[in-house]
């Protein structure tokens, strides 16, 4: 019983690993952090879609603001 379970578990894992995954390519739309120092990250969080726009809060180096695209 244990050997059968292990074999089925292995086949299931193999099936999952063999599936093709499709994903969109990530690209930069706009740089909201225009400071010259690249060590600062805008850290976008709280993403919400509304009326065909993406709203999120992010750090623009001075404070956290709400942005939309």
C-alpha positions in Angstrom: 0.0 0.0 0.0 2.8 2.4 0.9 4.7 1.6 -2.3 1.6 2.2 -4.4 0.9 5.5 -2.7 4.5 6.7 -3.2 4.3 5.6 -6.9 1.1 7.5 -7.4 2.4 10.6 -5.6 5.6 10.5 -7.8 3.5 10.2 -11.0 1.2 13.0 -9.9 4.3 15.3 -9.2 5.8 14.3 -12.5 2.5 15.3 -14.2 2.4 18.7 -12.5 6.1 19.4 -13.4 5.5 18.5 -17.0 2.8 21.0 -17.6 3.7 24.1 -19.7 3.3 27.4 -17.8 2.5 30.5 -19.8 3.1 34.0 -18.3 3.3 37.5 -19.5 6.6 39.2 -19.9 7.2 41.8 -17.2 8.1 45.3 -18.4 8.6 48.7 -16.9 5.7 51.0 -17.7 6.9 54.0 -15.8 9.6 54.8 -13.2 7.8 56.5 -10.4 11.0 56.8 -8.4 13.1 59.2 -10.4 15.9 59.7 -7.8 19.3 58.9 -9.2 20.2 56.5 -6.4 19.2 53.0 -7.6 19.3 51.5 -4.1 15.9 53.0 -3.2 12.9 50.9 -4.2 9.5 52.4 -4.7 8.0 49.3 -3.0 4.5 49.2 -4.7 1.8 47.7 -2.5 -2.0 47.6 -2.1 -2.7 47.0 -5.8 -6.4 47.4 -6.7 -8.0 47.4 -10.2 -10.9 49.8 -10.7 -12.5 51.2 -13.9 -9.7 49.7 -16.1 -7.0 51.3 -14.1 -4.5 49.9 -11.6 -4.3 51.8 -8.4 -1.5 51.2 -5.9 0.5 53.0 -3.2 4.2 53.4 -3.6 7.1 55.3 -2.1 8.4 58.2 -4.3 11.5 58.7 -2.1 9.8 61.5 -0.1 6.6 59.9 1.1 4.0 57.2 0.2 1.5 58.2 -2.4 -1.3 56.6 -4.4 -0.6 56.1 -8.1 -2.6 54.8 -11.0 -2.0 53.5 -14.6 
